[in-house]
Amino acid sequence: MSGSLAASNLSVRYETPGGSVHALRHVDIEAHPGEVIGIVGESGCGKSTLVTAMANLLPANARIDGSISWNGIELAKLDAHRQRLLRGDEIALVSQDPMTAFNPVLTIGDQLVDFQHHRKDLGRAEKRARIAAMLGRVGISDAERRMHSYPHELSGGMRQRVAIAAALLTDPGLLIADEPTTALDVTMEAQIIHLLRELRRDYNGIIVIVSHHLGVIAELCDRVYVMYAGEVVESGEVDAIFHDATHPYTQALLACDPARFQQKLDRLPTIPGMLPNLTQPPCGCVYAPRCDRVLASCGTVAPPLVELSASHVARCHAVSS
Amino acid sequence: MLAYAIKRIGLGLLILVLVMVAMYAAVFLVPGDPASVALGPRATPELKRLLIERMGLDQPIWWQIVEFFRNALTGNLGYDVWSNRPVSTLVMEALPNTLILGLTALAAALVIGVPLGCLSVMRRGTVADAVIGVLSVGVIAVPSFVVAIYSLLVFAVTLRWLPAIGAGEAGDIASQARALVLPALAIALGWIGYIARMVRASMMEVMGEPHIRTARSFGLPEWKIVSKYALRIAIIPTISLVAVGLGSILSSAVFVEAVFARPGIGKLITDAVNTRNYPVVMGTVLVMTAIYVSITIAADLLIARLDPRVRDVFRG
């Protein structure tokens, strides 16, 4: 099944006793079948809120403004039951930490059978056969035996493969991988990236990959959205973002990536300052307090989206002037 | 799993021995010799000597203990000092009544308490959750002797719906069941609240875990998430609680049996202690301890069965 994903002017805020937390503000995203999009940014930038909104899993205290739609269906306007029917059928989520993503007291096979519950046309034996085939496809040997294992009997990398297999079993049109490699060590990370690259060859839905790891994004994605403090500050084709970054935040982020250092440095570079308090987002540019190219208007006027080329946009006063 | 079971059973047997040693030590330490206390101040020396010999109190204490266990292994728990009937017969007569009472109360508490706890979680933050919460704390706070006496007054004396005393006619299941309702209610009521609170608390904790989010992200229906994915983990503390609580259920059976004049183990022990009938006390305590230890072992094995992580910790 394939469809398109679109968010336009999407804002999400959490109502808390300490006030509203504006976790996501006027975000625009578009993805079409066959595309892999990356969402990158530091912790607390709203990446997880964005994918949670895509997967219809926002908590009860979240308020949504603007639009997020799958195949033209407004996700936020669906009732809880219709939302549940989309989850695990057209939209699948590979969650962040494979160590805790599975129920510890049920076998892998048992859980993966349950996760195919939307497929009423298949019997239990057929579901188990599909699981065995899919586990083989994600590189798990001895799949039949592994189905009888409990999660704690598998290594982290193996569990992440199982998590990806679980998502693929549902034939989703939208596959969301939230930090798929963050909890893994470097060797496992490389294997999972390799696996995801293999998978994208014969998958024709949309894949959304969230990471704070620039290398993962560069390896896997067609288009990248750079997020900061709940806003998309720059977006474009992967080449444009990595070779022609325009927004000062994107440039700073790239400068901090150790994999891109040209020579040995005495100190690792950092971006000075901290994320703004999202209960009271600044009225001008969110990045202004930490920006090294700040202008007079940055503190007072929210910067408009500037179109740099066909699909490359940035939200910055310094770029527009 | 087998090694784990053997280890637990061995530990259980050790506990049995220790309890009986403690019991004998207690008899040994009680001031005054049991025979004079039992027979009263005007007993003749011959009669006292006879009784002391009958109870085996003239032997060294370690010999008494060894003798007791040697006899117990052959099913002989000694003889009632007054009626000379075998203690094993007395216990076997009384035990079914008490077990039926305790197990009925426990089953009722589980059958009502666990679904109430689940309902609380599925409707968390709503009026239903609040009502269940208030009622649970309410019934926990009411002591079971109060429930026993008031339910006796209301349902047996005033409304005359249920019998007030006894265990029902022998052979008449309907009458036995009617006689069981009020005593079982007196024991179960607090446990319903206790179990509902316990299930709700551990369930709320489990519902916040990432694997529940995974189950949700695959669109599993909420009732299935609660009943299969959360309950299997959340029930584990409740099982331990119930296993430990069975001791207190059996001890509340002692006074509930007194209030409802119900024949049973509780009544047997009370009477035997009052008449210094030591063989009956020892035999009954051994049987009760054995039951208690077996239930605890059964609960441990059940937990190991439900939670594969525990199974692995004790493997080998």
Chai-1 contact restraints between the chains, C-beta under 6 A:
chainA,res_idxA,chainB,res_idxB,connection_type,confidence,min_distance_angstrom,max_distance_angstrom,comment,restraint_id
A,A55,B,S217,contact,1.0,0.0,6.0,A-B,restraint_1
A,L57,B,S217,contact,1.0,0.0,6.0,A-B,restraint_2
A,R84,B,G219,contact,1.0,0.0,6.0,A-B,restraint_3
A,R87,B,S217,contact,1.0,0.0,6.0,A-B,restraint_4
A,R87,B,G219,contact,1.0,0.0,6.0,A-B,restraint_5
A,G88,B,F218,contact,1.0,0.0,6.0,A-B,restraint_6
A,G88,B,G219,contact,1.0,0.0,6.0,A-B,restraint_7
A,L93,B,S217,contact,1.0,0.0,6.0,A-B,restraint_8
A,S95,B,T214,contact,1.0,0.0,6.0,A-B,restraint_9
A,T100,B,P210,contact,1.0,0.0,6.0,A-B,restraint_10
A,A101,B,P210,contact,1.0,0.0,6.0,A-B,restraint_11
A,A101,B,T214,contact,1.0,0.0,6.0,A-B,restraint_12
A,F102,B,H211,contact,1.0,0.0,6.0,A-B,restraint_13
A,N103,B,H211,contact,1.0,0.0,6.0,A-B,restraint_14
A,N103,B,Y229,contact,1.0,0.0,6.0,A-B,restraint_15
A,V105,B,R232,contact,1.0,0.0,6.0,A-B,restraint_16
A,V105,B,I233,contact,1.0,0.0,6.0,A-B,restraint_17
A,V105,B,D307,contact,1.0,0.0,6.0,A-B,restraint_18
A,F115,B,F218,contact,1.0,0.0,6.0,A-B,restraint_19
A,Y150,B,P308,contact,1.0,0.0,6.0,A-B,restraint_20
A,H152,B,R309,contact,1.0,0.0,6.0,A-B,restraint_21
